[in-house]
Amino acid sequence: MIEKYNSKDTVELVLEKGYIILKPKNVARKGWDKAFKQMHDNGDDKLLIDDVFEDENCEEWS
């Protein structure tokens, strides 16, 4: 069945209300590690927004 539908990924088998459901098993964040490495190699991994603002008052949090 996997070959018939040309599935190259792993599948998840779900039994639900008398039905058998096969669906592709998605891997969350698949490929992010390579994308982040490429961003770093290209120098594209810079903050878009400063994590601390000049007018930020941090005293109220201490």
C-alpha positions in Angstrom: 0.0 0.0 0.0 2.9 2.4 0.8 4.5 1.6 -2.5 1.2 2.0 -4.4 0.8 5.6 -3.1 4.5 6.4 -3.5 5.1 7.3 0.1 8.7 8.0 0.9 8.3 8.9 4.5 7.2 6.8 7.5 3.5 6.5 8.0 1.2 6.6 11.0 -1.5 4.0 11.4 -4.6 5.3 13.2 -7.5 3.1 14.2 -10.6 5.3 14.5 -14.3 4.3 14.7 -13.9 1.2 12.6 -11.6 2.7 10.1 -7.9 2.2 9.5 -6.2 5.5 8.5 -2.7 5.7 7.1 -1.2 9.1 6.9 2.3 10.5 6.5 4.1 11.0 9.7 5.4 14.5 9.7 8.6 15.2 11.6 8.3 18.6 13.3 11.0 21.0 12.4 12.5 18.6 9.8 15.5 20.2 8.1 15.7 23.1 10.5 19.2 22.2 11.7 20.6 22.4 8.1 18.8 25.6 7.4 20.1 27.2 10.6 23.6 26.1 9.8 23.3 27.5 6.3 22.0 30.8 7.8 25.0 31.0 10.1 27.5 30.2 7.3 25.9 33.0 5.2 26.0 35.4 8.1 22.2 35.7 8.0 21.6 34.7 11.7 21.4 38.2 13.0 18.7 39.5 15.4 16.0 41.4 13.5 14.8 43.1 16.7 17.1 43.9 19.7 16.3 41.7 22.7 16.7 44.7 25.1 15.5 48.1 24.1 17.3 51.3 25.1 14.3 52.7 26.9 13.5 49.5 28.7 13.3 49.7 32.5 14.5 46.4 33.9 14.6 47.6 37.5 10.9 46.7 38.0 11.7 43.1 37.3 14.4 42.7 40.0 
